[in-house]
Amino acid sequence: MFWLASRPNDAINFSQAGGSSRLERAGVWWVSMPFNERIYYQSFVDNKDYIESKWHKKWGDRMNEIVFIDQDIDKEKKIADFEKCLLKESEQNQFENKIKFEDPFPKEI
C-alpha cells in the first residue's frame, strides 16, 4: 500500500507475484476527509485508537508499506532504492502549498 503526491487522497495497492502484477485504488486515506465525516464510518470508529496512534502530524494516516518475500534479497539496496521515491524537501514544500505534481499513472487504477 502506498500513496502518491499526485494523488494525496488515494490509498493505492500494488501486488506482484512472478510476472503478474496488479495496481488498484484501495480507497482513501482518513486524512482526506474532515474528522466530523470520518466518525460516520464504522471502520474508523472501530479502529480510531489504532489509526490515531500511527497518525503523523504532517501526513496523517498516509503511509507506504511494502513486503518482500524472497530468498536472496539485498535489503540495504532495496531500502536505498525505495527511499529515492520519497518526496525531497523541495517537493514536500510543493505538496504543502498544494502545487500539483505530474501523475505518471492512468486516471483509473
Biopython code that builds the backbone (N, CA, C, O; Angstrom):
import numpy as np
from Bio.PDB.StructureBuilder import StructureBuilder

atoms = [
    (1, "MET", "N", (0.853, -1.166, 0.000)),
    (1, "MET", "CA", (0.000, 0.000, 0.000)),
    (1, "MET", "C", (0.894, 1.223, 0.000)),
    (1, "MET", "O", (1.903, 1.268, 0.705)),
    (2, "PHE", "N", (0.518, 2.221, -0.800)),
    (2, "PHE", "CA", (1.322, 3.435, -0.843)),
    (2, "PHE", "C", (0.467, 4.616, -1.272)),
    (2, "PHE", "O", (-0.696, 4.462, -1.644)),
    (3, "TRP", "N", (1.067, 5.792, -1.211)),
    (3, "TRP", "CA", (0.390, 6.979, -1.700)),
    (3, "TRP", "C", (1.324, 7.765, -2.604)),
    (3, "TRP", "O", (2.547, 7.686, -2.484)),
    (4, "LEU", "N", (0.728, 8.516, -3.503)),
    (4, "LEU", "CA", (1.461, 9.356, -4.437)),
    (4, "LEU", "C", (1.151, 10.812, -4.143)),
    (4, "LEU", "O", (0.009, 11.147, -3.826)),
    (5, "ALA", "N", (2.137, 11.675, -4.241)),
    (5, "ALA", "CA", (1.905, 13.098, -4.022)),
    (5, "ALA", "C", (0.925, 13.655, -5.053)),
    (5, "ALA", "O", (0.225, 14.631, -4.783)),
    (6, "SER", "N", (0.875, 13.037, -6.228)),
    (6, "SER", "CA", (-0.052, 13.480, -7.270)),
    (6, "SER", "C", (-1.489, 13.034, -6.995)),
    (6, "SER", "O", (-2.423, 13.534, -7.621)),
    (7, "ARG", "N", (-1.667, 12.105, -6.071)),
    (7, "ARG", "CA", (-2.993, 11.606, -5.675)),
    (7, "ARG", "C", (-3.037, 11.474, -4.155)),
    (7, "ARG", "O", (-3.139, 10.360, -3.640)),
    (8, "PRO", "N", (-2.964, 12.576, -3.436)),
    (8, "PRO", "CA", (-2.795, 12.513, -1.984)),
    (8, "PRO", "C", (-3.951, 11.886, -1.223)),
    (8, "PRO", "O", (-3.774, 11.478, -0.075)),
    (9, "ASN", "N", (-5.116, 11.798, -1.821)),
    (9, "ASN", "CA", (-6.265, 11.223, -1.119)),
    (9, "ASN", "C", (-6.410, 9.719, -1.334)),
    (9, "ASN", "O", (-7.092, 9.044, -0.563)),
    (10, "ASP", "N", (-5.774, 9.194, -2.376)),
    (10, "ASP", "CA", (-5.952, 7.791, -2.741)),
    (10, "ASP", "C", (-4.934, 6.870, -2.079)),
    (10, "ASP", "O", (-3.728, 7.109, -2.144)),
    (11, "ALA", "N", (-5.431, 5.824, -1.447)),
    (11, "ALA", "CA", (-4.581, 4.728, -0.981)),
    (11, "ALA", "C", (-4.490, 3.764, -2.164)),
    (11, "ALA", "O", (-5.514, 3.366, -2.718)),
    (12, "ILE", "N", (-3.284, 3.393, -2.549)),
    (12, "ILE", "CA", (-3.088, 2.562, -3.736)),
    (12, "ILE", "C", (-2.428, 1.252, -3.327)),
    (12, "ILE", "O", (-1.486, 1.230, -2.535)),
    (13, "ASN", "N", (-2.934, 0.187, -3.875)),
    (13, "ASN", "CA", (-2.407, -1.145, -3.582)),
    (13, "ASN", "C", (-1.687, -1.678, -4.819)),
    (13, "ASN", "O", (-2.210, -1.621, -5.932)),
    (14, "PHE", "N", (-0.490, -2.194, -4.603)),
    (14, "PHE", "CA", (0.283, -2.819, -5.673)),
    (14, "PHE", "C", (0.682, -4.199, -5.195)),
    (14, "PHE", "O", (1.133, -4.372, -4.063)),
    (15, "SER", "N", (0.514, -5.179, -6.064)),
    (15, "SER", "CA", (0.979, -6.521, -5.730)),
    (15, "SER", "C", (1.602, -7.153, -6.967)),
    (15, "SER", "O", (1.207, -6.875, -8.099)),
    (16, "GLN", "N", (2.575, -7.999, -6.721)),
    (16, "GLN", "CA", (3.255, -8.687, -7.817)),
    (16, "GLN", "C", (3.681, -10.060, -7.343)),
    (16, "GLN", "O", (4.192, -10.225, -6.235)),
    (17, "ALA", "N", (3.463, -11.031, -8.190)),
    (17, "ALA", "CA", (3.938, -12.393, -7.946)),
    (17, "ALA", "C", (4.459, -12.902, -9.283)),
    (17, "ALA", "O", (3.696, -13.079, -10.233)),
    (18, "GLY", "N", (5.752, -13.132, -9.345)),
    (18, "GLY", "CA", (6.351, -13.550, -10.620)),
    (18, "GLY", "C", (6.134, -12.482, -11.676)),
    (18, "GLY", "O", (6.454, -11.314, -11.454)),
    (19, "GLY", "N", (5.595, -12.871, -12.819)),
    (19, "GLY", "CA", (5.354, -11.921, -13.907)),
    (19, "GLY", "C", (3.994, -11.263, -13.853)),
    (19, "GLY", "O", (3.653, -10.494, -14.751)),
    (20, "SER", "N", (3.209, -11.540, -12.832)),
    (20, "SER", "CA", (1.871, -10.975, -12.709)),
    (20, "SER", "C", (1.887, -9.817, -11.720)),
    (20, "SER", "O", (2.384, -9.956, -10.603)),
    (21, "SER", "N", (1.343, -8.673, -12.131)),
    (21, "SER", "CA", (1.282, -7.531, -11.222)),
    (21, "SER", "C", (-0.096, -6.880, -11.287)),
    (21, "SER", "O", (-0.826, -7.021, -12.269)),
    (22, "ARG", "N", (-0.427, -6.170, -10.224)),
    (22, "ARG", "CA", (-1.739, -5.534, -10.127)),
    (22, "ARG", "C", (-1.593, -4.210, -9.388)),
    (22, "ARG", "O", (-0.919, -4.139, -8.361)),
    (23, "LEU", "N", (-2.219, -3.173, -9.904)),
    (23, "LEU", "CA", (-2.234, -1.850, -9.303)),
    (23, "LEU", "C", (-3.691, -1.430, -9.211)),
    (23, "LEU", "O", (-4.404, -1.430, -10.214)),
    (24, "GLU", "N", (-4.142, -1.068, -7.997)),
    (24, "GLU", "CA", (-5.548, -0.704, -7.846)),
    (24, "GLU", "C", (-5.736, 0.297, -6.709)),
    (24, "GLU", "O", (-4.954, 0.337, -5.760)),
    (25, "ARG", "N", (-6.771, 1.086, -6.825)),
    (25, "ARG", "CA", (-7.137, 2.024, -5.778)),
    (25, "ARG", "C", (-7.748, 1.226, -4.639)),
    (25, "ARG", "O", (-8.648, 0.416, -4.860)),
    (26, "ALA", "N", (-7.262, 1.451, -3.415)),
    (26, "ALA", "CA", (-7.737, 0.704, -2.254)),
    (26, "ALA", "C", (-8.683, 1.534, -1.387)),
    (26, "ALA", "O", (-9.114, 1.072, -0.330)),
    (27, "GLY", "N", (-9.006, 2.736, -1.816)),
    (27, "GLY", "CA", (-9.865, 3.617, -1.027)),
    (27, "GLY", "C", (-9.158, 4.939, -0.805)),
    (27, "GLY", "O", (-8.269, 5.317, -1.568)),
    (28, "VAL", "N", (-9.557, 5.634, 0.242)),
    (28, "VAL", "CA", (-8.950, 6.932, 0.554)),
    (28, "VAL", "C", (-8.304, 6.881, 1.933)),
    (28, "VAL", "O", (-8.629, 6.033, 2.764)),
    (29, "TRP", "N", (-7.385, 7.810, 2.149)),
    (29, "TRP", "CA", (-6.781, 7.962, 3.467)),
    (29, "TRP", "C", (-7.758, 8.739, 4.340)),
    (29, "TRP", "O", (-8.463, 9.625, 3.857)),
    (30, "TRP", "N", (-7.795, 8.405, 5.625)),
    (30, "TRP", "CA", (-8.701, 9.106, 6.530)),
    (30, "TRP", "C", (-8.410, 10.596, 6.564)),
    (30, "TRP", "O", (-9.323, 11.406, 6.721)),
    (31, "VAL", "N", (-7.150, 10.959, 6.420)),
    (31, "VAL", "CA", (-6.773, 12.373, 6.465)),
    (31, "VAL", "C", (-7.427, 13.181, 5.335)),
    (31, "VAL", "O", (-7.477, 14.410, 5.401)),
    (32, "SER", "N", (-7.923, 12.500, 4.307)),
    (32, "SER", "CA", (-8.519, 13.202, 3.171)),
    (32, "SER", "C", (-9.927, 13.708, 3.468)),
    (32, "SER", "O", (-10.531, 14.374, 2.628)),
    (33, "MET", "N", (-10.453, 13.403, 4.648)),
    (33, "MET", "CA", (-11.785, 13.897, 4.991)),
    (33, "MET", "C", (-11.769, 14.499, 6.399)),
    (33, "MET", "O", (-10.991, 14.072, 7.252)),
    (34, "PRO", "N", (-12.620, 15.479, 6.634)),
    (34, "PRO", "CA", (-12.677, 16.082, 7.971)),
    (34, "PRO", "C", (-13.087, 15.049, 9.027)),
    (34, "PRO", "O", (-13.790, 14.083, 8.733)),
    (35, "PHE", "N", (-12.635, 15.274, 10.251)),
    (35, "PHE", "CA", (-12.924, 14.345, 11.343)),
    (35, "PHE", "C", (-14.422, 14.108, 11.481)),
    (35, "PHE", "O", (-14.848, 12.975, 11.707)),
    (36, "ASN", "N", (-15.240, 15.177, 11.345)),
    (36, "ASN", "CA", (-16.685, 15.010, 11.529)),
    (36, "ASN", "C", (-17.326, 14.151, 10.439)),
    (36, "ASN", "O", (-18.481, 13.751, 10.584)),
    (37, "GLU", "N", (-16.607, 13.856, 9.350)),
    (37, "GLU", "CA", (-17.082, 12.886, 8.360)),
    (37, "GLU", "C", (-16.568, 11.483, 8.701)),
    (37, "GLU", "O", (-17.294, 10.500, 8.552)),
    (38, "ARG", "N", (-15.311, 11.394, 9.160)),
    (38, "ARG", "CA", (-14.700, 10.096, 9.495)),
    (38, "ARG", "C", (-15.526, 9.324, 10.512)),
    (38, "ARG", "O", (-15.664, 8.104, 10.416)),
    (39, "ILE", "N", (-16.073, 10.039, 11.485)),
    (39, "ILE", "CA", (-16.763, 9.352, 12.582)),
    (39, "ILE", "C", (-18.054, 8.671, 12.140)),
    (39, "ILE", "O", (-18.644, 7.920, 12.916)),
    (40, "TYR", "N", (-18.502, 8.914, 10.915)),
    (40, "TYR", "CA", (-19.684, 8.224, 10.399)),
    (40, "TYR", "C", (-19.339, 6.876, 9.771)),
    (40, "TYR", "O", (-20.234, 6.134, 9.369)),
    (41, "TYR", "N", (-18.041, 6.552, 9.684)),
    (41, "TYR", "CA", (-17.600, 5.272, 9.140)),
    (41, "TYR", "C", (-17.287, 4.331, 10.296)),
    (41, "TYR", "O", (-16.411, 4.610, 11.115)),
    (42, "GLN", "N", (-18.005, 3.221, 10.357)),
    (42, "GLN", "CA", (-17.822, 2.283, 11.455)),
    (42, "GLN", "C", (-16.389, 1.760, 11.518)),
    (42, "GLN", "O", (-15.861, 1.532, 12.606)),
    (43, "SER", "N", (-15.754, 1.568, 10.355)),
    (43, "SER", "CA", (-14.380, 1.070, 10.356)),
    (43, "SER", "C", (-13.433, 2.072, 11.019)),
    (43, "SER", "O", (-12.455, 1.670, 11.648)),
    (44, "PHE", "N", (-13.713, 3.369, 10.885)),
    (44, "PHE", "CA", (-12.899, 4.370, 11.573)),
    (44, "PHE", "C", (-13.167, 4.321, 13.071)),
    (44, "PHE", "O", (-12.232, 4.310, 13.872)),
    (45, "VAL", "N", (-14.433, 4.293, 13.449)),
    (45, "VAL", "CA", (-14.805, 4.275, 14.864)),
    (45, "VAL", "C", (-14.194, 3.051, 15.552)),
    (45, "VAL", "O", (-13.647, 3.161, 16.649)),
    (46, "ASP", "N", (-14.289, 1.881, 14.902)),
    (46, "ASP", "CA", (-13.767, 0.643, 15.494)),
    (46, "ASP", "C", (-12.250, 0.650, 15.634)),
    (46, "ASP", "O", (-11.704, -0.013, 16.516)),
    (47, "ASN", "N", (-11.572, 1.390, 14.774)),
    (47, "ASN", "CA", (-10.100, 1.377, 14.755)),
    (47, "ASN", "C", (-9.482, 2.726, 15.077)),
    (47, "ASN", "O", (-8.291, 2.933, 14.845)),
    (48, "LYS", "N", (-10.270, 3.639, 15.604)),
    (48, "LYS", "CA", (-9.833, 5.016, 15.847)),
    (48, "LYS", "C", (-8.541, 5.103, 16.664)),
    (48, "LYS", "O", (-7.625, 5.834, 16.288)),
    (49, "ASP", "N", (-8.460, 4.380, 17.752)),
    (49, "ASP", "CA", (-7.264, 4.452, 18.602)),
    (49, "ASP", "C", (-6.022, 4.000, 17.830)),
    (49, "ASP", "O", (-4.971, 4.636, 17.909)),
    (50, "TYR", "N", (-6.147, 2.909, 17.091)),
    (50, "TYR", "CA", (-5.019, 2.409, 16.308)),
    (50, "TYR", "C", (-4.634, 3.397, 15.210)),
    (50, "TYR", "O", (-3.455, 3.704, 15.034)),
    (51, "ILE", "N", (-5.616, 3.889, 14.481)),
    (51, "ILE", "CA", (-5.357, 4.843, 13.395)),
    (51, "ILE", "C", (-4.656, 6.082, 13.946)),
    (51, "ILE", "O", (-3.654, 6.534, 13.391)),
    (52, "GLU", "N", (-5.179, 6.619, 15.023)),
    (52, "GLU", "CA", (-4.603, 7.834, 15.596)),
    (52, "GLU", "C", (-3.245, 7.585, 16.236)),
    (52, "GLU", "O", (-2.441, 8.511, 16.336)),
    (53, "SER", "N", (-2.968, 6.358, 16.671)),
    (53, "SER", "CA", (-1.654, 6.065, 17.249)),
    (53, "SER", "C", (-0.559, 6.103, 16.181)),
    (53, "SER", "O", (0.615, 6.293, 16.501)),
    (54, "LYS", "N", (-0.936, 5.925, 14.932)),
    (54, "LYS", "CA", (0.026, 5.951, 13.835)),
    (54, "LYS", "C", (-0.040, 7.275, 13.059)),
    (54, "LYS", "O", (0.669, 7.441, 12.067)),
    (55, "TRP", "N", (-0.869, 8.200, 13.493)),
    (55, "TRP", "CA", (-1.109, 9.458, 12.787)),
    (55, "TRP", "C", (0.141, 10.322, 12.799)),
    (55, "TRP", "O", (0.746, 10.538, 13.849)),
    (56, "HIS", "N", (0.522, 10.810, 11.643)),
    (56, "HIS", "CA", (1.681, 11.695, 11.521)),
    (56, "HIS", "C", (1.165, 13.133, 11.445)),
    (56, "HIS", "O", (0.185, 13.416, 10.756)),
    (57, "LYS", "N", (1.827, 14.019, 12.150)),
    (57, "LYS", "CA", (1.396, 15.418, 12.208)),
    (57, "LYS", "C", (1.246, 16.039, 10.814)),
    (57, "LYS", "O", (0.307, 16.795, 10.568)),
    (58, "LYS", "N", (2.160, 15.723, 9.917)),
    (58, "LYS", "CA", (2.146, 16.306, 8.575)),
    (58, "LYS", "C", (1.361, 15.463, 7.564)),
    (58, "LYS", "O", (0.664, 16.016, 6.713)),
    (59, "TRP", "N", (1.467, 14.137, 7.647)),
    (59, "TRP", "CA", (0.924, 13.263, 6.595)),
    (59, "TRP", "C", (-0.358, 12.539, 6.992)),
    (59, "TRP", "O", (-0.963, 11.859, 6.164)),
    (60, "GLY", "N", (-0.780, 12.676, 8.250)),
    (60, "GLY", "CA", (-1.986, 11.976, 8.685)),
    (60, "GLY", "C", (-1.757, 10.475, 8.701)),
    (60, "GLY", "O", (-0.745, 10.001, 9.218)),
    (61, "ASP", "N", (-2.696, 9.730, 8.135)),
    (61, "ASP", "CA", (-2.574, 8.268, 8.113)),
    (61, "ASP", "C", (-1.931, 7.756, 6.824)),
    (61, "ASP", "O", (-1.813, 6.545, 6.633)),
    (62, "ARG", "N", (-1.516, 8.660, 5.945)),
    (62, "ARG", "CA", (-0.831, 8.221, 4.724)),
    (62, "ARG", "C", (0.465, 7.514, 5.093)),
    (62, "ARG", "O", (1.197, 7.955, 5.979)),
    (63, "MET", "N", (0.733, 6.422, 4.408)),
    (63, "MET", "CA", (1.975, 5.696, 4.658)),
    (63, "MET", "C", (2.295, 4.831, 3.455)),
    (63, "MET", "O", (1.452, 4.599, 2.589)),
    (64, "ASN", "N", (3.504, 4.370, 3.421)),
    (64, "ASN", "CA", (3.953, 3.426, 2.406)),
    (64, "ASN", "C", (4.367, 2.164, 3.141)),
    (64, "ASN", "O", (5.198, 2.208, 4.048)),
    (65, "GLU", "N", (3.791, 1.053, 2.752)),
    (65, "GLU", "CA", (4.139, -0.235, 3.354)),
    (65, "GLU", "C", (4.489, -1.198, 2.226)),
    (65, "GLU", "O", (3.815, -1.245, 1.197)),
    (66, "ILE", "N", (5.540, -1.955, 2.434)),
    (66, "ILE", "CA", (5.946, -2.912, 1.413)),
    (66, "ILE", "C", (6.449, -4.183, 2.080)),
    (66, "ILE", "O", (7.101, -4.144, 3.124)),
    (67, "VAL", "N", (6.138, -5.287, 1.465)),
    (67, "VAL", "CA", (6.586, -6.591, 1.951)),
    (67, "VAL", "C", (7.223, -7.325, 0.782)),
    (67, "VAL", "O", (6.647, -7.409, -0.302)),
    (68, "PHE", "N", (8.417, -7.856, 1.014)),
    (68, "PHE", "CA", (9.092, -8.682, 0.021)),
    (68, "PHE", "C", (9.217, -10.095, 0.571)),
    (68, "PHE", "O", (9.560, -10.301, 1.736)),
    (69, "ILE", "N", (8.938, -11.039, -0.274)),
    (69, "ILE", "CA", (9.173, -12.439, 0.068)),
    (69, "ILE", "C", (10.168, -12.935, -0.969)),
    (69, "ILE", "O", (9.832, -13.099, -2.141)),
    (70, "ASP", "N", (11.387, -13.169, -0.527)),
    (70, "ASP", "CA", (12.467, -13.515, -1.439)),
    (70, "ASP", "C", (13.563, -14.200, -0.640)),
    (70, "ASP", "O", (13.689, -13.977, 0.564)),
    (71, "GLN", "N", (14.343, -15.019, -1.293)),
    (71, "GLN", "CA", (15.418, -15.716, -0.594)),
    (71, "GLN", "C", (16.737, -14.949, -0.624)),
    (71, "GLN", "O", (17.495, -14.995, 0.344)),
    (72, "ASP", "N", (17.017, -14.260, -1.696)),
    (72, "ASP", "CA", (18.323, -13.616, -1.865)),
    (72, "ASP", "C", (18.186, -12.115, -2.094)),
    (72, "ASP", "O", (18.753, -11.579, -3.046)),
    (73, "ILE", "N", (17.454, -11.449, -1.250)),
    (73, "ILE", "CA", (17.210, -10.025, -1.434)),
    (73, "ILE", "C", (18.336, -9.203, -0.794)),
    (73, "ILE", "O", (18.826, -9.534, 0.285)),
    (74, "ASP", "N", (18.729, -8.143, -1.469)),
    (74, "ASP", "CA", (19.710, -7.203, -0.926)),
    (74, "ASP", "C", (18.910, -6.101, -0.216)),
    (74, "ASP", "O", (18.529, -5.101, -0.825)),
    (75, "LYS", "N", (18.667, -6.306, 1.070)),
    (75, "LYS", "CA", (17.803, -5.426, 1.855)),
    (75, "LYS", "C", (18.252, -3.965, 1.796)),
    (75, "LYS", "O", (17.430, -3.082, 1.549)),
    (76, "GLU", "N", (19.516, -3.702, 2.014)),
    (76, "GLU", "CA", (20.011, -2.322, 2.043)),
    (76, "GLU", "C", (19.825, -1.635, 0.690)),
    (76, "GLU", "O", (19.482, -0.454, 0.644)),
    (77, "LYS", "N", (20.047, -2.355, -0.407)),
    (77, "LYS", "CA", (19.857, -1.775, -1.744)),
    (77, "LYS", "C", (18.380, -1.469, -1.987)),
    (77, "LYS", "O", (18.040, -0.417, -2.528)),
    (78, "LYS", "N", (17.509, -2.390, -1.586)),
    (78, "LYS", "CA", (16.064, -2.156, -1.758)),
    (78, "LYS", "C", (15.630, -0.922, -0.979)),
    (78, "LYS", "O", (14.885, -0.089, -1.496)),
    (79, "ILE", "N", (16.090, -0.803, 0.252)),
    (79, "ILE", "CA", (15.733, 0.364, 1.067)),
    (79, "ILE", "C", (16.222, 1.639, 0.391)),
    (79, "ILE", "O", (15.469, 2.607, 0.285)),
    (80, "ALA", "N", (17.460, 1.654, -0.064)),
    (80, "ALA", "CA", (18.025, 2.836, -0.731)),
    (80, "ALA", "C", (17.240, 3.173, -1.995)),
    (80, "ALA", "O", (16.956, 4.341, -2.259)),
    (81, "ASP", "N", (16.889, 2.154, -2.774)),
    (81, "ASP", "CA", (16.117, 2.385, -3.999)),
    (81, "ASP", "C", (14.754, 2.984, -3.700)),
    (81, "ASP", "O", (14.322, 3.912, -4.385)),
    (82, "PHE", "N", (14.072, 2.469, -2.688)),
    (82, "PHE", "CA", (12.743, 2.984, -2.360)),
    (82, "PHE", "C", (12.808, 4.371, -1.724)),
    (82, "PHE", "O", (11.897, 5.177, -1.910)),
    (83, "GLU", "N", (13.858, 4.653, -0.985)),
    (83, "GLU", "CA", (13.984, 5.994, -0.395)),
    (83, "GLU", "C", (14.124, 7.068, -1.471)),
    (83, "GLU", "O", (13.790, 8.229, -1.233)),
    (84, "LYS", "N", (14.610, 6.694, -2.641)),
    (84, "LYS", "CA", (14.699, 7.641, -3.757)),
    (84, "LYS", "C", (13.311, 8.058, -4.251)),
    (84, "LYS", "O", (13.167, 9.083, -4.918)),
    (85, "CYS", "N", (12.304, 7.270, -3.925)),
    (85, "CYS", "CA", (10.931, 7.556, -4.353)),
    (85, "CYS", "C", (10.211, 8.531, -3.419)),
    (85, "CYS", "O", (9.154, 9.055, -3.770)),
    (86, "LEU", "N", (10.773, 8.777, -2.236)),
    (86, "LEU", "CA", (10.133, 9.663, -1.272)),
    (86, "LEU", "C", (10.291, 11.114, -1.682)),
    (86, "LEU", "O", (11.216, 11.466, -2.415)),
    (87, "LEU", "N", (9.383, 11.955, -1.205)),
    (87, "LEU", "CA", (9.464, 13.376, -1.525)),
    (87, "LEU", "C", (10.727, 13.992, -0.952)),
    (87, "LEU", "O", (11.092, 13.757, 0.200)),
    (88, "LYS", "N", (11.378, 14.778, -1.777)),
    (88, "LYS", "CA", (12.515, 15.568, -1.304)),
    (88, "LYS", "C", (11.947, 16.791, -0.585)),
    (88, "LYS", "O", (10.756, 17.083, -0.688)),
    (89, "GLU", "N", (12.804, 17.500, 0.140)),
    (89, "GLU", "CA", (12.322, 18.655, 0.912)),
    (89, "GLU", "C", (11.603, 19.679, 0.029)),
    (89, "GLU", "O", (10.548, 20.186, 0.409)),
    (90, "SER", "N", (12.162, 19.986, -1.141)),
    (90, "SER", "CA", (11.529, 20.960, -2.038)),
    (90, "SER", "C", (10.164, 20.451, -2.508)),
    (90, "SER", "O", (9.232, 21.233, -2.696)),
    (91, "GLU", "N", (10.058, 19.130, -2.697)),
    (91, "GLU", "CA", (8.781, 18.557, -3.117)),
    (91, "GLU", "C", (7.779, 18.548, -1.966)),
    (91, "GLU", "O", (6.575, 18.673, -2.192)),
    (92, "GLN", "N", (8.266, 18.401, -0.738)),
    (92, "GLN", "CA", (7.373, 18.485, 0.413)),
    (92, "GLN", "C", (6.766, 19.882, 0.484)),
    (92, "GLN", "O", (5.578, 20.031, 0.772)),
    (93, "ASN", "N", (7.578, 20.905, 0.220)),
    (93, "ASN", "CA", (7.072, 22.277, 0.204)),
    (93, "ASN", "C", (6.027, 22.443, -0.898)),
    (93, "ASN", "O", (5.001, 23.094, -0.700)),
    (94, "GLN", "N", (6.295, 21.858, -2.043)),
    (94, "GLN", "CA", (5.349, 21.906, -3.159)),
    (94, "GLN", "C", (4.030, 21.252, -2.741)),
    (94, "GLN", "O", (2.952, 21.781, -3.015)),
    (95, "PHE", "N", (4.124, 20.106, -2.081)),
    (95, "PHE", "CA", (2.932, 19.395, -1.611)),
    (95, "PHE", "C", (2.154, 20.246, -0.608)),
    (95, "PHE", "O", (0.936, 20.384, -0.716)),
    (96, "GLU", "N", (2.862, 20.811, 0.365)),
    (96, "GLU", "CA", (2.215, 21.625, 1.393)),
    (96, "GLU", "C", (1.533, 22.853, 0.805)),
    (96, "GLU", "O", (0.525, 23.324, 1.331)),
    (97, "ASN", "N", (2.089, 23.370, -0.294)),
    (97, "ASN", "CA", (1.498, 24.534, -0.952)),
    (97, "ASN", "C", (0.475, 24.153, -2.015)),
    (97, "ASN", "O", (0.030, 24.997, -2.793)),
    (98, "LYS", "N", (0.102, 22.856, -2.043)),
    (98, "LYS", "CA", (-0.924, 22.328, -2.943)),
    (98, "LYS", "C", (-0.634, 22.593, -4.419)),
    (98, "LYS", "O", (-1.539, 22.810, -5.225)),
    (99, "ILE", "N", (0.662, 22.567, -4.745)),
    (99, "ILE", "CA", (1.072, 22.689, -6.145)),
    (99, "ILE", "C", (1.015, 21.289, -6.742)),
    (99, "ILE", "O", (1.572, 20.347, -6.178)),
    (100, "LYS", "N", (0.349, 21.151, -7.874)),
    (100, "LYS", "CA", (0.125, 19.833, -8.480)),
    (100, "LYS", "C", (1.424, 19.167, -8.920)),
    (100, "LYS", "O", (2.375, 19.828, -9.334)),
    (101, "PHE", "N", (1.436, 17.846, -8.818)),
    (101, "PHE", "CA", (2.542, 17.013, -9.278)),
    (101, "PHE", "C", (2.128, 16.332, -10.578)),
    (101, "PHE", "O", (0.946, 16.077, -10.806)),
    (102, "GLU", "N", (3.098, 16.044, -11.416)),
    (102, "GLU", "CA", (2.829, 15.251, -12.608)),
    (102, "GLU", "C", (2.423, 13.852, -12.150)),
    (102, "GLU", "O", (3.032, 13.290, -11.239)),
    (103, "ASP", "N", (1.404, 13.300, -12.777)),
    (103, "ASP", "CA", (0.912, 11.984, -12.392)),
    (103, "ASP", "C", (1.191, 10.988, -13.515)),
    (103, "ASP", "O", (0.589, 11.078, -14.585)),
    (104, "PRO", "N", (2.105, 10.035, -13.280)),
    (104, "PRO", "CA", (2.514, 9.099, -14.329)),
    (104, "PRO", "C", (1.558, 7.927, -14.527)),
    (104, "PRO", "O", (1.761, 7.116, -15.431)),
    (105, "PHE", "N", (0.529, 7.824, -13.703)),
    (105, "PHE", "CA", (-0.354, 6.675, -13.764)),
    (105, "PHE", "C", (-1.632, 6.990, -14.540)),
    (105, "PHE", "O", (-2.030, 8.151, -14.637)),
    (106, "PRO", "N", (-2.276, 5.960, -15.090)),
    (106, "PRO", "CA", (-3.574, 6.165, -15.752)),
    (106, "PRO", "C", (-4.586, 6.707, -14.752)),
    (106, "PRO", "O", (-4.485, 6.434, -13.555)),
    (107, "LYS", "N", (-5.553, 7.467, -15.229)),
    (107, "LYS", "CA", (-6.566, 8.057, -14.340)),
    (107, "LYS", "C", (-7.294, 6.988, -13.518)),
    (107, "LYS", "O", (-7.526, 7.170, -12.323)),
    (108, "GLU", "N", (-7.643, 5.897, -14.151)),
    (108, "GLU", "CA", (-8.370, 4.825, -13.472)),
    (108, "GLU", "C", (-7.424, 3.709, -13.083)),
    (108, "GLU", "O", (-6.982, 2.936, -13.933)),
    (109, "ILE", "N", (-7.118, 3.624, -11.823)),
    (109, "ILE", "CA", (-6.339, 2.482, -11.317)),
    (109, "ILE", "C", (-7.108, 1.826, -10.214)),
    (109, "ILE", "O", (-6.644, 0.842, -9.639)),
]
sb = StructureBuilder()
sb.init_structure("model")
sb.init_model(0)
sb.init_chain("A")
sb.init_seg("    ")
for serial, (resi, resn, name, xyz) in enumerate(atoms, 1):
    if name == "N":
        sb.init_residue(resn, " ", resi, " ")
    sb.init_atom(name, np.array(xyz, "f"), 0.0, 1.0, " ", f" {name:<3s}", serial, name[0])
structure = sb.get_structure()
